[in-house]
Amino acid sequence: MTSAPELTVIQVAVSDPRVEPLLRELGDEYTARYGGDARTELARYPDEEFTAPHGGVLLLLLERGEPVAGGAFRRYDPTTAELKRIWTHTAHRRRGLARRVVAELEREAGARGYRRIWLTTGPRQPEARGLYLVSGYTPLFDTQADPEALGLLPFEKHLGTDATSSSADTTDATRTTSSADPDPTDAPTGKASAR
């Protein structure tokens, strides 16, 4: 039996060169699903909103030093973090990595004192919708309605005490664990942000 490769969770700046594949693939995926040029969406928020001094973070999951998944949050309000840019590299999908990113972001948000997470995803991202539902997020829209008719699909999750109790030391920006089991929700999530 082969052991699963270790995953390292790191906090990085948007300018880190290891983030470039995330942004490139997200841009390509958004463009394929929605048309137009997605770079405007990706540039909507200043990079500093994803840094600790501004209440945010950008995390990458590295496998053998290479980014395989990532995501971020920004400060939405004093008690709420907004998830953004949840991504899994196309060569590493269906392994539970997006779910792992969401869990790591929740843990970090709880450690920073946020009590709620809010996000939106686009109507042409059923994988993202599925990911948030199985991750315990409450849809703030009619799940029986046609997603295209709704436009943005908002979700929220209230963080309990367990979100912070299992948190790693927030002064350490790197953690290593073994890879997650395969997960059918870990498909192209596209984005966890407003379209």
N, C-alpha and C positions, 0 to 999 in steps of 0.2 A: 504494500500500500504506500502510495506517495504522500508525503506530508504537504499540507497547504503552505504556500509561500507566505512569509511574514509581510504584513502591511504596516507601514509607518505613517502616522498621522502628523502632519506638520502645519503650522500656521505660516502663511507667506503674505507678502504684499502683492497687489495686482501686477506690479511691474516685474515680479520674479519671472525669469524666462520659462520656468516649468509651468506657468499658468497659460502661456501662449497656446498650447494644444487645446486646452479647455475652451478658450475664447474663440479659436478658429473653428473647432467642431460645433460649438454652439451656434456661431454665426451661420455656418453651412446648414445646420439642421433647421434653424429658424427660417432661413431663406427657402429651403425646400418645402417646408410645411406651410409657410404663410406668404411666400413671394416677397418681392422687394429686396431691399438691402437691410439685413438685420443688424448691421454694425451700429445703427442709430440706437436701437434698443440696448445693445451691450454697453454703449457709452452714456446711457441716460444718467447714471449716478457717478459722481466724482469718485476716483479711486480711494480717496481718504475715508469715505464712508464705510469702507470695509477694513478699517484699522481700529485697534483697541482704543486709542484716544477719542475716537468718534463713536464708540459703542458697537463696532462691528468686528468681523473676522472673515478671513478667507482660509479655508482648510483644503489641503490636498491629501489624498491617500496615495502613497508611493509603494510600488512593488518592485523590489530590486533597484530602487533609486529612481524609477520612472513613474510619472503621474498616471494613475489609472482611473481616478475619480476625484471629484471635488465639489465644493459648494461654499456658500457664504451666507452671512446675514449682516444686516445693517440695522441701526436703531430706527424703529418705526415710531415709538413714543417711549416715555421713561420706563414702562414696564413691558414693552412688546418689542421683540426682534422680528424682522421680516426676512424670511429665507429668500435667497436669490441664487441663480446659476447652479442648480443641482445638476451634475453632469457625470456620466460614466463614459470613458473612452470606448469607441465602437468595438475595439478588439477585446474588451473586457466586460461586456454586458452579460446579464443573466447570471451573475454570480453573487448577488446581494449587496453589491458595492454602493449603490445609490441609497439603499436603506441604511447601510452603515454610515454613510456621510450624514444623512438626516439625523441619526442617533448621536453622532459626534457633535453636530451643530446644536442639537437640543441640550446636550450635556454642557457644552461651552456656554450657551445662552443662560442656562440655569445657574452656572457658576458665576456668571457676571451679574446675577440678580434679576434677570428678566423672568417674568411669571407667565408670559404668553408668547406664542409664536403665531404669526400671521403670514400668509403667502397667497399669491394668485398664480394660476397656470393658465395657459391658453386652451381654447376649445379643441385644438387639433393635437393634443398631447394626452391620449388616453392612458399611456404608461405612467405619466406623472400623476394623473388623477388616481390611478390604482395604487401607486406608491403611497400617496398621502392617506388614502383610505385605510390601507393595511397598517400604516404607521400610527393610526389612532387619531388622525386629524378629523375635525368636524367640518363637513361641507357647509358653507354659508350660502348655498344656492339649491335650487330644486334639482335633485339628482335624476329625476325622471324626465326633465326637460331636455330638449335638443341643445347640446353644448354650443353649437354654432349660433343659435338664437340668443344664448346668454352672453356670449363674448367671454370676458374674464371669469374664471372659476375661483372664487376665494375660499380659503380654508383657515381654520384656526385650531390651536391646541393649547390647552392650559397646562403649564408645567407643574407637576407635583413635587413633593419633597424628594422623591426618588431621582428626579432629574439632576439635583445637585449633590445628593449624597454619594453617588457613585462617580462623581466628577474627579478627574485627575487634577493634580496641582496645576493651577492655571498659569503659574510662572514658567512651567516647562512647556515649550512650544512643540515638542516632539514626543510621540508615544509609539510603541511598537506592539503589535498584536498579530495573531495569526489570521489568515484570510477567512471571510465569512463563508457559510455554506451557500450553494446555489440558491437563488431566489428568483422566482418568475416575475417579480415586480421590477427587477433591475434591468430595465430595457431603456431605450432612449427617452429620458425624461424631458429632454429639451430644456425647459427652464422652469423655474419656480418663481417667476416674476411676471409683472404685468406686461401684456403685449401691447 
